[in-house]
């Protein structure tokens, strides 16, 4: 029998290629953090202040009362969003730090992984500021929409129209940045905003009519 001579060639691996991240495998974790805080803050500002102003408009035709109520809700809501986001992200930060420490103690994580995880940890201060700014930007939309309209009914209609357009825009931007379906995201935030405004307006009108309160 003839002997078969096998020649094996070993090609060294390029370690630099292993460290390169393909463009298609982009990590959206950091972007998702900012998108979540900004979109939630803007949507909350739009829906909360618009619903609050619609509730006041159900029993009060004075434009000054609606605008003052809107600004009061803007300040209170922005502070509330900032504090809530700070506490939430800081709690997440503590949990992730504890997990990194446990992995490091058990030897399941090297120094490069440790440094990479530290870079991906969320910043509670930045998230709080982003949430407060986004809430304020969303809340100012119904205030500006109602500020220069004298007719009460037209004012309410303009608030609904302006908030609907803003909700649609914020939903589309959030879906685009977060790489999620745009149509579903826009429809979800739009229907939710309409429901919040309608419920607030209807319940305030009902309470006013049943209790006989006049403003």
C-alpha positions, -999 to +999 in steps of 0.1 A: +000+000+000+011+035-008+014+058+022-005+090+020+016+120+031-006+147+047+007+182+049-010+204+074-006+242+072-014+263+102-025+299+095-019+322+125-049+342+136-047+379+136-056+391+171-063+426+158-092+412+137-107+396+168-109+430+185-125+447+156-163+450+159-183+446+127-204+476+117-235+455+117-229+444+153-231+479+167-240+480+204-271+500+209-271+498+248-258+533+253-281+547+227-311+529+241-304+544+275-307+580+262-336+571+239-356+556+267-350+586+291-356+612+264-387+597+247-403+588+280-397+623+293-410+640+262-441+618+260-448+623+297-445+660+294-468+661+264-495+638+278-494+650+314-495+688+308-519+685+279-542+663+300-539+687+329-547+717+308-576+699+292-590+691+326-588+727+336-603+737+303-633+714+310-644+737+339-625+769+333-625+791+301-599+815+313-567+811+292-545+825+321-557+797+344-548+770+318-514+785+311-505+789+348-517+753+354-495+742+325-464+759+339-470+746+374-473+711+360-442+716+339-420+725+369-434+698+391-432+672+364-397+680+354-385+677+390-404+645+395-390+629+363-354+639+371-356+625+407-373+593+395-349+587+367-319+594+390-331+570+417-339+543+391-306+546+372-286+548+404-302+516+417-294+499+384-258+512+387-255+497+421-268+463+410-244+462+380-214+473+401-222+445+426-225+420+398-191+431+383-175+428+418-189+392+422-177+382+388-143+396+395-140+378+429-150+344+413-124+349+386-150+348+358-139+382+344-106+395+332-093+430+334-104+440+298-139+428+304-140+448+337-130+480+320-155+474+292-183+469+316-174+500+335-176+521+303-211+507+297-225+516+331-252+542+330-247+577+344-276+587+367-269+624+366-269+625+328-301+604+326-318+627+352-309+658+333-320+643+299-353+632+314-360+666+329-351+685+297-372+661+275-402+665+298-399+703+297-397+703+259-427+681+256-447+701+282-441+734+265-460+723+234-495+725+248-487+757+267-475+775+236-504+761+215-529+776+239-512+809+248-524+830+218-559+817+212-589+836+227-617+812+218-621+784+244-632+757+220-607+765+194-580+765+221-589+730+232-589+718+196-555+733+189-541+717+221-553+683+209-539+688+174-505+702+185-500+674+211-511+647+185-485+660+160-458+661+187-466+627+200-464+613+165-431+630+159-415+618+192-428+583+186-412+582+152-379+597+164-377+572+193-385+543+170-359+554+144-331+558+170-341+526+188-344+506+156-380+496+163-411+496+141-420+532+135-457+527+127-464+507+159-444+531+181-463+562+167-497+545+170-490+534+206-479+568+219-507+586+199-535+564+212-522+566+247-521+604+246-556+606+233-569+583+260-552+603+288-565+636+275-601+622+270-602+605+304-589+636+322-613+659+304-643+637+310-637+629+346-630+666+355-662+676+337-681+649+355-668+659+389-677+695+382-712+687+371-720+663+399-706+684+428-718+717+414-684+733+417-678+764+396-645+780+389 
